[in-house]
């Protein structure tokens, strides 16, 4: 009979800490995050398809359409970091469910709105909910997945968000063809219900009580500063860049953002860890991801009016014709992992940005008489470029951080990325509005200058076919200018990424790796 070995005890006994075992529910938990991200991805594109219809029925100008899109993004960006900290302290699952519930309330308000202002307010409420969902869904990844699995998990979550995008235009177009425009908000109810159920039953509760406290003043500075800058950019085409109000808002926004930077740099435990931007690989990958969101958000704003008003498609047809962009995104999201392993993140990011620049250049050559085939070509290329640049840039940015700063780094990354999205809608939308208005003939009805959709309504009422032709040509010219700006931005960023990003990014893990956050007792 063999006697089992006796454990060594006493001062001389060697001690070894066993590596923490992965949470067995981590892949089920990932399913809950996928459901949550589907809600946000779905809502992002369904509104873009609905904007031309809403502009026609609510009489919304281009600037008001920008606010319907940007109200969500500005609130989202301003509240993302404090929302993430609330999840760290009070439970990420609990805050995720709360965020989805707030998103549901905003959707109900939007469906009942009868004018532009309630729609903007509803989008702001939805932004509060989105701010709780997005960072907490990503914050769960480092706590559940080791570095070896984190890239795969990030790819799945990103692909889920991309999967929601093609569903939005198709379902949104169908709803707009058969129901009133408020149905595009009401459809969020079953999507949110699925997300809440998935989080409640599949996601373990995690916390980080040691995280910094929510800084109310920093949150207010972020929201006020960003809101002032966006307001100035949106109003500039109508009031003029030299308008006292526009200059005051630009100056006030800059002062508020500067005050935020000073406050956060002096804080012992900052809510916004700006020192991370001093880490070059993190900074460059963050800038690459932000630039991609800048272009994607601007493109998603300017594209539906072209497809619907200029090419004459209904809402459902517009949604279908946006599928090449979404298809390219999903193909890239699926194929980016093996390419990154073979060529490195730097090579894939740079190549993706080059493809994006080429797609934007092709798109800038679009003419009124080109038809849809040419548009489908450059849209598919743009989707590939977006996917190949976005996924590895986000993954590489997080992987360059030491484990103890992964949470603050992911919050900073998502905040900067959403600021890029808000600025993209505001700046590129305002550029388009200015070029479009300048291209209309002298003496054109004032309402026709509000948007190309408004010009089509005026032309239909008055039978003014020359106005219709001029509006279409002017809009396509404005879209071409916007795409040229996108091309230049993508090309410059590709050069910077190829020249400055290190060939191999390292996460710099501490010895022994990262232990997953312990689930709450009883979960």
Kinemage of the C-alpha trace (Angstrom):
@kinemage 1
@onewidth
@group {chain A} dominant
@subgroup {mainchain}
@vectorlist {calphas} color= white
{ca unk a 1} P 0.000 0.000 0.000
{ca unk a 2} L 1.442 3.334 -0.999
{ca unk a 3} L 1.391 6.070 1.611
{ca unk a 4} L 0.378 9.417 0.183
{ca unk a 5} L 3.071 12.078 0.479
{ca unk a 6} L 2.808 14.372 3.477
{ca unk a 7} L 2.652 18.094 2.634
{ca unk a 8} L 5.767 19.986 3.616
{ca unk a 9} L 5.111 22.457 6.412
{ca unk a 10} L 7.157 24.964 8.348
{ca unk a 11} L 9.286 27.942 7.427
{ca unk a 12} L 11.310 26.033 4.855
{ca unk a 13} L 8.300 24.863 2.903
{ca unk a 14} L 8.303 26.203 -0.650
{ca unk a 15} L 5.202 28.161 -1.621
{ca unk a 16} L 3.728 28.463 -5.067
{ca unk a 17} L 0.637 30.377 -6.083
{ca unk a 18} L -1.559 28.448 -8.438
{ca unk a 19} L -2.569 30.284 -11.569
{ca unk a 20} L -6.195 31.326 -11.322
{ca unk a 21} L -8.476 29.148 -13.391
{ca unk a 22} L -10.530 30.850 -16.100
{ca unk a 23} L -14.144 31.564 -15.282
{ca unk a 24} L -16.062 28.589 -16.765
{ca unk a 25} L -18.950 30.916 -17.673
{ca unk a 26} L -16.810 33.313 -19.680
{ca unk a 27} L -18.046 32.250 -23.131
{ca unk a 28} L -21.673 32.272 -21.981
{ca unk a 29} L -21.021 35.721 -20.532
{ca unk a 30} L -19.650 36.776 -23.893
{ca unk a 31} L -23.057 35.888 -25.340
{ca unk a 32} L -24.664 38.453 -23.024
{ca unk a 33} L -22.209 41.103 -24.200
{ca unk a 34} L -22.923 40.183 -27.823
{ca unk a 35} L -26.661 40.715 -27.227
{ca unk a 36} L -25.958 44.113 -25.645
{ca unk a 37} L -23.693 45.217 -28.501
{ca unk a 38} L -26.268 44.112 -31.064
{ca unk a 39} L -28.690 46.665 -29.599
{ca unk a 40} L -26.208 49.514 -30.059
{ca unk a 41} L -25.081 48.429 -33.526
{ca unk a 42} L -28.678 48.013 -34.659
{ca unk a 43} L -29.683 51.468 -33.426
{ca unk a 44} L -26.673 53.170 -35.025
{ca unk a 45} L -27.654 52.412 -38.606
{ca unk a 46} L -31.435 52.332 -38.326
{ca unk a 47} L -31.501 56.038 -37.443
{ca unk a 48} L -29.253 56.981 -40.381
{ca unk a 49} L -31.683 55.328 -42.788
{ca unk a 50} L -34.619 57.047 -41.071
{ca unk a 51} L -33.146 60.576 -41.132
{ca unk a 52} L -34.265 61.453 -44.690
{ca unk a 53} L -37.833 60.325 -43.908
{ca unk a 54} L -37.798 62.157 -40.570
{ca unk a 55} L -36.425 65.276 -42.274
{ca unk a 56} L -39.316 65.214 -44.731
{ca unk a 57} L -42.047 64.592 -42.137
{ca unk a 58} L -40.658 66.800 -39.351
{ca unk a 59} L -39.241 69.521 -41.615
{ca unk a 60} L -35.752 69.044 -40.128
{ca unk a 61} L -32.824 70.999 -41.547
{ca unk a 62} L -29.396 69.427 -42.056
{ca unk a 63} L -28.254 70.952 -38.759
{ca unk a 64} L -31.239 69.476 -36.912
{ca unk a 65} L -30.528 66.092 -38.466
{ca unk a 66} L -26.958 66.403 -37.208
{ca unk a 67} L -28.268 67.031 -33.710
{ca unk a 68} L -30.593 64.020 -33.896
{ca unk a 69} L -27.503 61.924 -34.590
{ca unk a 70} L -25.022 63.825 -32.401
{ca unk a 71} L -27.177 64.224 -29.268
{ca unk a 72} L -26.706 60.515 -28.685
{ca unk a 73} L -22.980 60.524 -29.430
{ca unk a 74} L -22.121 63.618 -27.352
{ca unk a 75} L -23.893 62.293 -24.247
{ca unk a 76} L -22.424 58.852 -24.905
{ca unk a 77} L -18.856 60.191 -25.031
{ca unk a 78} L -19.273 62.505 -22.039
{ca unk a 79} L -20.740 59.855 -19.716
{ca unk a 80} L -18.800 56.782 -20.801
{ca unk a 81} L -16.012 57.050 -18.213
{ca unk a 82} L -18.221 57.827 -15.188
{ca unk a 83} L -20.598 55.092 -16.327
{ca unk a 84} L -17.731 52.625 -16.393
{ca unk a 85} L -16.678 53.655 -12.885
{ca unk a 86} L -20.251 53.202 -11.626
{ca unk a 87} L -20.129 49.665 -12.966
{ca unk a 88} L -16.806 49.041 -11.247
{ca unk a 89} L -18.239 50.102 -7.900
{ca unk a 90} L -21.838 48.874 -7.993
{ca unk a 91} L -21.574 45.867 -10.293
{ca unk a 92} L -21.046 45.722 -14.034
{ca unk a 93} L -23.958 43.400 -14.717
{ca unk a 94} L -26.312 45.580 -12.678
{ca unk a 95} L -25.226 48.731 -14.515
{ca unk a 96} L -25.424 46.982 -17.900
{ca unk a 97} L -29.046 46.063 -17.221
{ca unk a 98} L -29.722 49.600 -15.964
{ca unk a 99} L -28.195 51.051 -19.126
{ca unk a 100} L -30.344 48.859 -21.342
{ca unk a 101} L -33.416 49.955 -19.358
{ca unk a 102} L -32.562 53.650 -19.831
{ca unk a 103} L -32.018 52.978 -23.524
{ca unk a 104} L -35.507 51.475 -23.616
{ca unk a 105} L -37.051 54.580 -22.001
{ca unk a 106} L -35.345 56.834 -24.553
{ca unk a 107} L -36.637 54.663 -27.377
{ca unk a 108} L -40.216 54.958 -26.080
{ca unk a 109} L -39.923 58.759 -25.837
{ca unk a 110} L -38.535 58.927 -29.371
{ca unk a 111} L -41.371 56.828 -30.783
{ca unk a 112} L -43.960 59.234 -29.341
{ca unk a 113} L -42.227 62.472 -30.398
{ca unk a 114} L -43.992 64.811 -32.819
{ca unk a 115} L -41.245 67.356 -33.508
{ca unk a 116} L -37.468 67.643 -33.744
{ca unk a 117} L -36.787 68.747 -30.154
{ca unk a 118} L -38.307 65.680 -28.410
{ca unk a 119} L -36.404 63.425 -30.810
{ca unk a 120} L -33.136 65.139 -29.850
{ca unk a 121} L -34.035 64.758 -26.156
{ca unk a 122} L -34.885 61.083 -26.658
{ca unk a 123} L -31.554 60.492 -28.401
{ca unk a 124} L -29.770 62.123 -25.462
{ca unk a 125} L -31.538 59.752 -23.036
{ca unk a 126} L -30.557 56.828 -25.241
{ca unk a 127} L -26.982 58.135 -25.084
{ca unk a 128} L -27.065 57.786 -21.291
{ca unk a 129} L -28.083 54.152 -21.667
{ca unk a 130} L -25.493 53.511 -24.361
{ca unk a 131} L -22.795 55.047 -22.152
{ca unk a 132} L -23.518 52.394 -19.537
{ca unk a 133} L -23.647 49.523 -22.015
{ca unk a 134} L -20.583 50.023 -24.215
{ca unk a 135} L -17.711 50.518 -21.716
{ca unk a 136} L -19.030 47.932 -19.271
{ca unk a 137} L -19.372 45.301 -21.987
{ca unk a 138} L -15.717 45.903 -22.888
{ca unk a 139} L -14.593 46.235 -19.256
{ca unk a 140} L -15.795 42.695 -18.593
{ca unk a 141} L -13.389 41.283 -21.190
{ca unk a 142} L -10.120 41.735 -19.212
{ca unk a 143} L -11.773 40.362 -16.079
{ca unk a 144} L -13.036 37.200 -17.803
{ca unk a 145} L -10.434 36.473 -20.488
{ca unk a 146} L -6.689 35.992 -20.247
{ca unk a 147} L -4.509 37.898 -22.769
{ca unk a 148} L -4.320 34.801 -25.002
{ca unk a 149} L -8.138 34.766 -25.418
{ca unk a 150} L -8.803 38.486 -25.207
{ca unk a 151} L -8.174 39.236 -28.879
{ca unk a 152} L -10.651 36.559 -29.951
{ca unk a 153} L -13.246 37.851 -27.492
{ca unk a 154} L -12.733 41.439 -28.702
{ca unk a 155} L -13.200 40.286 -32.298
{ca unk a 156} L -16.473 38.532 -31.427
{ca unk a 157} L -17.849 41.593 -29.630
{ca unk a 158} L -16.792 43.877 -32.502
{ca unk a 159} L -18.338 41.505 -35.032
{ca unk a 160} L -21.577 41.533 -33.006
{ca unk a 161} L -21.715 45.308 -33.226
{ca unk a 162} L -21.033 45.059 -36.965
{ca unk a 163} L -23.747 42.410 -37.325
{ca unk a 164} L -26.301 44.815 -35.896
{ca unk a 165} L -25.394 47.393 -38.536
{ca unk a 166} L -26.750 45.590 -41.629
{ca unk a 167} L -29.907 44.603 -39.761
{ca unk a 168} L -30.635 48.248 -38.984
{ca unk a 169} L -31.005 49.534 -42.571
{ca unk a 170} L -33.007 46.509 -43.745
{ca unk a 171} L -35.462 46.367 -40.847
{ca unk a 172} L -35.580 50.149 -40.589
{ca unk a 173} L -36.353 50.481 -44.294
{ca unk a 174} L -39.130 47.889 -44.026
{ca unk a 175} L -40.668 49.688 -41.044
{ca unk a 176} L -40.523 53.080 -42.740
{ca unk a 177} L -42.240 51.694 -45.819
{ca unk a 178} L -45.101 50.205 -43.787
{ca unk a 179} L -45.376 52.265 -40.577
{ca unk a 180} L -44.646 55.754 -39.248
{ca unk a 181} L -41.084 56.865 -38.577
{ca unk a 182} L -41.440 56.349 -34.812
{ca unk a 183} L -41.418 52.593 -35.405
{ca unk a 184} L -37.623 52.740 -35.826
{ca unk a 185} L -37.451 53.604 -32.122
{ca unk a 186} L -40.134 51.130 -31.059
{ca unk a 187} L -38.273 48.193 -32.628
{ca unk a 188} L -35.589 48.624 -29.959
{ca unk a 189} L -37.965 47.167 -27.339
{ca unk a 190} L -37.569 43.464 -28.283
{ca unk a 191} L -33.832 43.982 -28.887
{ca unk a 192} L -33.380 45.517 -25.439
{ca unk a 193} L -35.498 42.738 -23.904
{ca unk a 194} L -33.150 40.106 -25.339
{ca unk a 195} L -30.130 42.036 -24.058
{ca unk a 196} L -31.539 42.395 -20.540
{ca unk a 197} L -32.472 38.705 -20.347
{ca unk a 198} L -29.029 37.641 -21.588
{ca unk a 199} L -27.244 39.845 -19.048
{ca unk a 200} L -29.486 38.707 -16.183
{ca unk a 201} L -29.057 34.976 -16.801
{ca unk a 202} L -25.641 34.624 -18.446
{ca unk a 203} L -23.336 37.358 -17.157
{ca unk a 204} L -21.623 36.911 -13.769
{ca unk a 205} L -21.462 39.989 -11.558
{ca unk a 206} L -18.019 41.590 -11.239
{ca unk a 207} L -16.814 44.674 -9.384
{ca unk a 208} L -13.643 46.650 -8.796
{ca unk a 209} L -14.136 48.556 -5.523
{ca unk a 210} L -10.628 50.013 -5.825
{ca unk a 211} L -11.525 51.984 -8.970
{ca unk a 212} L -11.495 55.807 -8.802
{ca unk a 213} L -14.633 57.608 -7.677
{ca unk a 214} L -16.856 59.347 -10.194
{ca unk a 215} L -15.754 62.979 -10.499
{ca unk a 216} L -18.905 65.038 -11.086
{ca unk a 217} L -16.968 68.199 -12.048
{ca unk a 218} L -14.838 66.369 -14.622
{ca unk a 219} L -17.972 64.787 -16.053
{ca unk a 220} L -19.634 68.211 -16.316
{ca unk a 221} L -16.535 69.715 -17.969
{ca unk a 222} L -16.464 66.882 -20.506
{ca unk a 223} L -20.148 67.194 -21.414
{ca unk a 224} L -20.174 71.004 -21.541
{ca unk a 225} L -16.899 71.309 -23.446
{ca unk a 226} L -17.723 68.681 -26.022
{ca unk a 227} L -21.289 69.965 -26.418
{ca unk a 228} L -20.065 73.535 -26.987
{ca unk a 229} L -17.573 72.465 -29.647
{ca unk a 230} L -20.130 70.316 -31.477
{ca unk a 231} L -22.720 73.103 -31.331
{ca unk a 232} L -20.254 75.560 -32.887
{ca unk a 233} L -19.301 73.164 -35.681
{ca unk a 234} L -22.935 72.378 -36.545
{ca unk a 235} L -24.084 76.022 -36.464
{ca unk a 236} L -21.095 77.439 -38.366
{ca unk a 237} L -22.428 76.758 -41.915
{ca unk a 238} L -25.620 78.747 -41.169
{ca unk a 239} L -24.224 81.511 -38.953
{ca unk a 240} L -20.717 81.742 -40.425
{ca unk a 241} L -17.420 80.802 -38.790
{ca unk a 242} L -16.923 84.457 -37.837
{ca unk a 243} L -20.258 84.646 -35.995
{ca unk a 244} L -19.831 85.892 -32.377
{ca unk a 245} L -21.909 82.979 -31.099
{ca unk a 246} L -19.864 80.387 -33.016
{ca unk a 247} L -16.570 81.938 -31.887
{ca unk a 248} L -17.803 82.134 -28.291
{ca unk a 249} L -18.852 78.476 -28.297
{ca unk a 250} L -15.546 77.396 -29.858
{ca unk a 251} L -13.574 79.401 -27.317
{ca unk a 252} L -15.725 78.282 -24.397
{ca unk a 253} L -15.485 74.637 -25.449
{ca unk a 254} L -11.702 74.878 -25.737
{ca unk a 255} L -11.442 76.470 -22.280
{ca unk a 256} L -13.645 73.791 -20.713
{ca unk a 257} L -11.661 70.960 -22.303
{ca unk a 258} L -8.387 72.600 -21.193
{ca unk a 259} L -9.750 72.871 -17.640
{ca unk a 260} L -10.647 69.178 -17.778
{ca unk a 261} L -7.114 68.260 -18.878
{ca unk a 262} L -5.546 70.354 -16.089
{ca unk a 263} L -7.881 68.896 -13.454
{ca unk a 264} L -7.297 65.308 -14.517
{ca unk a 265} L -3.506 65.710 -14.704
{ca unk a 266} L -3.423 67.056 -11.143
{ca unk a 267} L -5.751 64.412 -9.689
{ca unk a 268} L -4.136 61.690 -7.599
{ca unk a 269} L -6.500 59.129 -9.105
{ca unk a 270} L -7.842 60.666 -12.314
{ca unk a 271} L -11.068 59.518 -13.888
{ca unk a 272} L -9.544 60.205 -17.309
{ca unk a 273} L -5.989 58.840 -17.246
{ca unk a 274} L -4.426 61.173 -19.810
{ca unk a 275} L -0.916 59.932 -18.976
{ca unk a 276} L -1.728 56.839 -21.007
{ca unk a 277} L -1.563 59.003 -24.129
{ca unk a 278} L 2.143 59.429 -23.438
{ca unk a 279} L 2.572 55.732 -24.285
{ca unk a 280} L 3.219 55.947 -28.040
{ca unk a 281} L 1.805 52.563 -29.171
{ca unk a 282} L -1.403 53.193 -27.222
{ca unk a 283} L -1.659 56.759 -28.539
{ca unk a 284} L -1.141 55.807 -32.200
{ca unk a 285} L -3.511 52.849 -32.117
{ca unk a 286} L -6.114 55.015 -30.363
{ca unk a 287} L -5.722 57.727 -33.004
{ca unk a 288} L -6.113 55.132 -35.772
{ca unk a 289} L -9.334 53.776 -34.233
{ca unk a 290} L -10.614 57.336 -33.677
{ca unk a 291} L -9.911 58.319 -37.281
{ca unk a 292} L -11.822 55.273 -38.512
{ca unk a 293} L -14.829 56.229 -36.367
{ca unk a 294} L -14.543 59.842 -37.589
{ca unk a 295} L -14.861 58.680 -41.199
{ca unk a 296} L -17.440 55.942 -40.580
{ca unk a 297} L -19.796 58.231 -38.654
{ca unk a 298} L -19.522 60.993 -41.249
{ca unk a 299} L -20.067 58.554 -44.103
{ca unk a 300} L -23.096 56.991 -42.428
{ca unk a 301} L -24.561 60.493 -42.119
{ca unk a 302} L -24.021 61.655 -45.713
{ca unk a 303} L -24.766 58.370 -47.507
{ca unk a 304} L -28.522 57.752 -46.858
{ca unk a 305} L -29.714 61.081 -48.375
{ca unk a 306} L -27.681 60.291 -51.498
{ca unk a 307} L -29.180 56.827 -51.838
{ca unk a 308} L -32.708 57.922 -50.964
{ca unk a 309} L -33.076 61.434 -52.403
{ca unk a 310} L -30.567 61.550 -55.270
{ca unk a 311} L -30.876 57.952 -56.502
{ca unk a 312} L -34.597 57.796 -55.720
{ca unk a 313} L -34.744 54.676 -53.537
{ca unk a 314} L -37.340 54.152 -50.845
{ca unk a 315} L -36.263 53.562 -47.238
{ca unk a 316} L -36.101 49.773 -47.596
{ca unk a 317} L -34.148 50.046 -50.844
{ca unk a 318} L -31.746 52.453 -49.134
{ca unk a 319} L -31.139 49.924 -46.374
{ca unk a 320} L -30.443 47.148 -48.866
{ca unk a 321} L -28.007 49.345 -50.781
{ca unk a 322} L -25.943 49.967 -47.661
{ca unk a 323} L -25.231 46.243 -47.314
{ca unk a 324} L -21.927 46.292 -49.265
{ca unk a 325} L -20.460 48.538 -46.561
{ca unk a 326} L -21.686 46.219 -43.804
{ca unk a 327} L -20.642 43.139 -45.749
{ca unk a 328} L -17.110 44.464 -46.076
{ca unk a 329} L -17.045 45.181 -42.340
{ca unk a 330} L -18.103 41.631 -41.444
{ca unk a 331} L -15.695 39.996 -43.899
{ca unk a 332} L -12.843 42.016 -42.429
{ca unk a 333} L -13.900 41.258 -38.846
{ca unk a 334} L -13.772 37.539 -39.650
{ca unk a 335} L -10.454 37.576 -41.485
{ca unk a 336} L -8.506 40.117 -39.449
{ca unk a 337} L -7.241 37.671 -36.785
{ca unk a 338} L -5.153 35.378 -39.052
{ca unk a 339} L -3.823 38.355 -40.991
{ca unk a 340} L -2.757 40.047 -37.764
{ca unk a 341} L -0.952 36.891 -36.644
{ca unk a 342} L 0.932 36.704 -39.950
{ca unk a 343} L 1.682 40.363 -40.669
{ca unk a 344} L 1.323 42.046 -37.271
{ca unk a 345} L -1.103 44.706 -36.154
{ca unk a 346} L 0.951 47.499 -37.715
{ca unk a 347} L 0.804 45.954 -41.176
{ca unk a 348} L -2.921 45.193 -41.047
{ca unk a 349} L -3.864 48.615 -39.634
{ca unk a 350} L -1.774 50.437 -42.254
{ca unk a 351} L -3.176 48.300 -45.077
{ca unk a 352} L -6.736 48.824 -43.840
{ca unk a 353} L -6.264 52.592 -43.795
{ca unk a 354} L -4.818 52.502 -47.328
{ca unk a 355} L -7.838 50.523 -48.555
{ca unk a 356} L -10.097 53.032 -46.782
{ca unk a 357} L -8.302 55.949 -48.451
{ca unk a 358} L -8.656 54.314 -51.879
{ca unk a 359} L -12.361 53.677 -51.291
{ca unk a 360} L -12.918 57.306 -50.269
{ca unk a 361} L -11.010 58.503 -53.344
{ca unk a 362} L -13.188 56.348 -55.599
{ca unk a 363} L -16.292 57.607 -53.834
{ca unk a 364} L -15.245 61.227 -54.326
{ca unk a 365} L -15.436 60.631 -58.109
{ca unk a 366} L -19.139 59.737 -57.891
{ca unk a 367} L -21.343 61.603 -60.366
{ca unk a 368} L -25.123 62.034 -60.370
{ca unk a 369} L -25.489 59.758 -63.397
{ca unk a 370} L -23.232 56.939 -62.170
{ca unk a 371} L -25.988 54.794 -60.699
{ca unk a 372} L -25.677 52.333 -57.835
{ca unk a 373} L -23.136 49.838 -59.225
{ca unk a 374} L -20.192 52.191 -58.824
{ca unk a 375} L -21.370 53.169 -55.338
{ca unk a 376} L -21.598 49.504 -54.288
{ca unk a 377} L -17.982 48.983 -55.361
{ca unk a 378} L -16.460 51.722 -53.244
{ca unk a 379} L -18.797 50.989 -50.332
{ca unk a 380} L -17.577 47.374 -50.193
{ca unk a 381} L -13.959 48.561 -50.254
{ca unk a 382} L -14.716 51.084 -47.513
{ca unk a 383} L -16.198 48.322 -45.333
{ca unk a 384} L -13.069 46.201 -45.759
{ca unk a 385} L -10.865 49.147 -44.867
{ca unk a 386} L -12.903 49.996 -41.783
{ca unk a 387} L -12.784 46.434 -40.485
{ca unk a 388} L -9.091 45.825 -41.130
{ca unk a 389} L -8.139 49.101 -39.447
{ca unk a 390} L -10.574 49.174 -36.514
{ca unk a 391} L -10.357 45.714 -34.925
{ca unk a 392} L -6.531 45.375 -34.726
{ca unk a 393} L -6.153 49.031 -33.686
{ca unk a 394} L -8.473 48.590 -30.710
{ca unk a 395} L -6.990 45.241 -29.720
{ca unk a 396} L -3.407 46.490 -30.090
{ca unk a 397} L -4.164 49.637 -28.093
{ca unk a 398} L -5.405 47.594 -25.122
{ca unk a 399} L -2.647 44.994 -25.453
{ca unk a 400} L 0.059 47.668 -25.112
{ca unk a 401} L -1.139 48.532 -21.609
{ca unk a 402} L 0.032 46.930 -18.357
{ca unk a 403} L -2.719 44.874 -16.699
{ca unk a 404} L -3.277 47.311 -13.836
{ca unk a 405} L -4.225 50.060 -16.309
{ca unk a 406} L -6.349 48.020 -18.701
{ca unk a 407} L -9.609 49.352 -17.260
{ca unk a 408} L -8.658 53.033 -17.439
{ca unk a 409} L -7.083 52.465 -20.852
{ca unk a 410} L -10.224 50.888 -22.324
{ca unk a 411} L -12.326 53.755 -20.946
{ca unk a 412} L -10.019 56.364 -22.442
{ca unk a 413} L -9.925 54.516 -25.779
{ca unk a 414} L -13.715 54.346 -26.054
{ca unk a 415} L -14.149 57.973 -24.959
{ca unk a 416} L -11.686 59.305 -27.537
{ca unk a 417} L -13.220 57.061 -30.196
{ca unk a 418} L -16.723 58.369 -29.526
{ca unk a 419} L -15.450 61.954 -29.564
{ca unk a 420} L -14.117 61.170 -33.035
{ca unk a 421} L -17.548 59.889 -34.006
{ca unk a 422} L -19.304 63.032 -32.731
{ca unk a 423} L -16.814 65.341 -34.429
{ca unk a 424} L -17.100 63.299 -37.646
{ca unk a 425} L -20.869 63.780 -37.826
{ca unk a 426} L -20.600 67.468 -36.918
{ca unk a 427} L -17.595 68.460 -39.040
{ca unk a 428} L -18.231 66.376 -42.153
{ca unk a 429} L -21.969 67.057 -41.980
{ca unk a 430} L -21.318 70.800 -41.722
{ca unk a 431} L -18.827 70.658 -44.600
{ca unk a 432} L -21.455 68.912 -46.713
{ca unk a 433} L -24.147 71.430 -45.717
{ca unk a 434} L -21.922 74.375 -46.642
{ca unk a 435} L -20.907 72.992 -50.042
{ca unk a 436} L -24.483 71.958 -50.812
{ca unk a 437} L -25.956 75.371 -49.989
{ca unk a 438} L -23.270 77.188 -52.013
{ca unk a 439} L -24.041 75.040 -55.055
{ca unk a 440} L -27.739 75.925 -55.282
{ca unk a 441} L -28.719 78.503 -57.898
{ca unk a 442} L -29.273 82.110 -56.866
{ca unk a 443} L -32.891 82.754 -55.989
{ca unk a 444} L -33.593 79.150 -54.986
{ca unk a 445} L -36.326 78.855 -52.305
{ca unk a 446} L -34.888 79.154 -48.821
{ca unk a 447} L -36.345 75.794 -47.748
{ca unk a 448} L -34.393 74.031 -50.506
{ca unk a 449} L -31.152 75.035 -48.779
{ca unk a 450} L -32.064 73.117 -45.631
{ca unk a 451} L -31.286 69.724 -47.189
{ca unk a 452} L -31.476 67.804 -50.446
{ca unk a 453} L -34.604 66.085 -49.090
{ca unk a 454} L -36.239 69.486 -48.585
{ca unk a 455} L -35.242 70.502 -52.135
{ca unk a 456} L -37.014 67.414 -53.511
{ca unk a 457} L -40.166 68.317 -51.540
{ca unk a 458} L -40.085 71.892 -52.847
{ca unk a 459} L -39.509 70.685 -56.411
{ca unk a 460} L -42.411 68.234 -56.182
{ca unk a 461} L -44.745 71.014 -55.017
{ca unk a 462} L -43.633 73.647 -57.546
{ca unk a 463} L -42.621 71.446 -60.488
{ca unk a 464} L -39.219 73.192 -60.558
{ca unk a 465} L -37.128 70.513 -62.318
{ca unk a 466} L -34.001 72.715 -62.685
{ca unk a 467} L -33.972 73.124 -58.889
{ca unk a 468} L -34.157 69.342 -58.486
{ca unk a 469} L -31.238 68.802 -60.851
{ca unk a 470} L -29.171 71.530 -59.182
{ca unk a 471} L -29.857 70.129 -55.698
{ca unk a 472} L -28.812 66.611 -56.689
{ca unk a 473} L -25.629 67.850 -58.378
{ca unk a 474} L -24.792 70.078 -55.426
{ca unk a 475} L -25.317 67.272 -52.915
{ca unk a 476} L -23.156 64.824 -54.850
{ca unk a 477} L -20.449 67.478 -55.149
{ca unk a 478} L -20.593 68.072 -51.391
{ca unk a 479} L -20.387 64.345 -50.737
{ca unk a 480} L -17.339 64.195 -53.006
{ca unk a 481} L -15.618 66.949 -51.018
{ca unk a 482} L -16.365 65.101 -47.770
{ca unk a 483} L -14.907 61.878 -49.174
{ca unk a 484} L -11.766 63.677 -50.354
{ca unk a 485} L -11.236 64.908 -46.794
{ca unk a 486} L -11.746 61.326 -45.566
{ca unk a 487} L -9.246 60.072 -48.149
{ca unk a 488} L -6.582 62.543 -47.047
{ca unk a 489} L -7.134 61.787 -43.350
{ca unk a 490} L -6.924 58.013 -43.903
{ca unk a 491} L -3.797 58.299 -46.065
{ca unk a 492} L -1.942 60.473 -43.540
{ca unk a 493} L -2.897 58.154 -40.679
{ca unk a 494} L -1.741 55.111 -42.690
{ca unk a 495} L 1.676 56.710 -43.199
{ca unk a 496} L 1.962 57.579 -39.513
{ca unk a 497} L 0.921 54.076 -38.463
{ca unk a 498} L 3.414 52.411 -40.821
{ca unk a 499} L 6.246 54.696 -39.726
{ca unk a 500} L 5.648 55.015 -35.979
{ca unk a 501} L 3.843 51.927 -34.701
{ca unk a 502} L 6.209 49.298 -33.312
{ca unk a 503} L 6.366 46.095 -35.299
{ca unk a 504} L 5.289 44.041 -32.285
{ca unk a 505} L 3.081 45.458 -29.560
{ca unk a 506} L 3.399 44.018 -26.086
{ca unk a 507} L 0.801 44.040 -23.400
{ca unk a 508} L 3.498 44.105 -20.773
{ca unk a 509} L 1.759 41.678 -18.432
{ca unk a 510} L 2.887 41.410 -14.897
{ca unk a 511} L 4.475 38.110 -13.872
{ca unk a 512} L 1.836 35.482 -13.511
{ca unk a 513} L -0.634 37.156 -15.883
{ca unk a 514} L -3.912 38.784 -15.025
{ca unk a 515} L -6.329 37.211 -12.628
{ca unk a 516} L -9.964 37.454 -13.615
{ca unk a 517} L -12.115 39.591 -11.363
{ca unk a 518} L -13.828 37.430 -8.810
{ca unk a 519} L -17.570 37.089 -9.258
{ca unk a 520} L -19.763 38.225 -6.410
{ca unk a 521} L -20.701 35.604 -3.898
{ca unk a 522} L -23.814 33.792 -4.792
{ca unk a 523} L -23.647 34.584 -8.492
